Structures are given as C-alpha cells and as structure tokens.
C-alpha cells in the first residue's frame, strides 16, 4: 500500500545530511597559561609590533611581491626572497610572542 505522501515508485526515505558548518568548533586554548609571563612582556611586544614590525613588513612586502616571481629562475634570488619573507612574517612573530608573553630578549 502506497501512502499519499510518497510518490509512486519511491520507497526510500529522504535523508538530509547536516551541513559541515554546523559542526562544533574547538574551544580556543592559548599556548601558554596566562600566569606564565609578565604583562610587561606583552606590552613590549605590542610596541615592537606597532613601531617596528608593521612598518618594516609594509615596506618589504612590495619588494617581495616584485622579486618573488624570479625565485624559481635563479638560486640567488630565492635566497633574497626567503629573507624578505622572514621580514614580511615579522608581525606574526611579534603577535604570537605578545600572546604568549615571552620575554623580549
């Protein structure tokens, strides 16, 4: 006997999978405990980020974008682009150290 809610010849229930965006996200856990460092270290890293790392990274990033396409052609250019990439990633290093409150020196 076929019910009215199902079409003729259709015997399988409709399964709607749950989208991937509904999966719970893991809670944020800092890499170090809040008591592991001094707040002064975080302030020093913030000042280094603000006055040194950001201006240097903004200056070097345009040079890195101009030089990086020539890296596969010549090994000497690849060495230069690796050094420029370290300078571009300096704000990331400063912000990670600021969150961890690692000593400045």
N, C-alpha and C positions, 0 to 999 in steps of 0.2 A: 504494500500500500504506500502510495506516494503522498506526502503531505503537501499542502498548498505553498508552504514557504520555500520549498526546494524546487528548482527547475527539473523538468523531466530528463532522466538520464544522468543526473548529477547525484552521486551517492556519498561524496566526501565532504566533510565539514570544512568551512573556510577558516584558515588559521592566519591570523595577522601577527607577524613577528614584531617584537618590540624593537624600536629603532635603537641604534647604537648610542645616541645622545642621552638616553635615559639611564645608562649605566652609572653607578655611583663613582664619583671621583675620590681618590685617596686624599686623606687629610694632609694639610701642609705640615711637615715636620722640619724644623730648622736643623742644619747640620751640626750645630753645637748648642749646648744648653745656654740659656740667657745669662747664667751666672759665670760662664767660662771666661768672659772678657770684661774689660772696663769700658764704660760708655765713652770715655775719652778717646779710646782707640777708634771707635765708630765715628766720632766727630772728626778726628784727623783724616780718616779715610774719605769722609764726605768732602772735606776741604780739598784733599788731593784730587778727588773726582771732579769737583767743581772748577778748580783753578788750574789744574794741570792735565788731567786725563781727557776731559771733553775737548778743550781747545786743541790739544795735540792730535786727537783722533779725527776731529773735523778737518784739520789741516792735511793730515796724511791720507785720509780716505780718498780724496780726489786724485792724488798721485798714485795710490794703489789701484784705483779703477783704470787709470790711463796705462799703467805699466803691466798689469796682470795678464792681458791677452798675449804678451810676448814671452811669458814664462815658459810655456812648452817648447818654444823655439831655441832658447839659449839658457844654459845652466846658470850663468852669472846673473841673468835677470830673475831667475827663480829664487836665488839666494836673496836678492833685493826685495822681492815680493813677500818672501817669508818674514823678513824683518819688518816690513811695512804692516803686515797682517798682525804681528805682535803689538805694534803701536795702535792699530785700529781696535784691537780687543782689550786695550788697557782700561777703558771704563767698565767693562765687565769684570775684570780682575779687581778693580777698586770697589765695586759694589758688592761683590761676593765677600771680600775681606771686611767690608763695613758691616755686613750682616752677621758674619762670624765673630766680629770684634777681635780680630787677630792683631797682635802688636804691630806697630808700624815699621819698626826697624828690626 
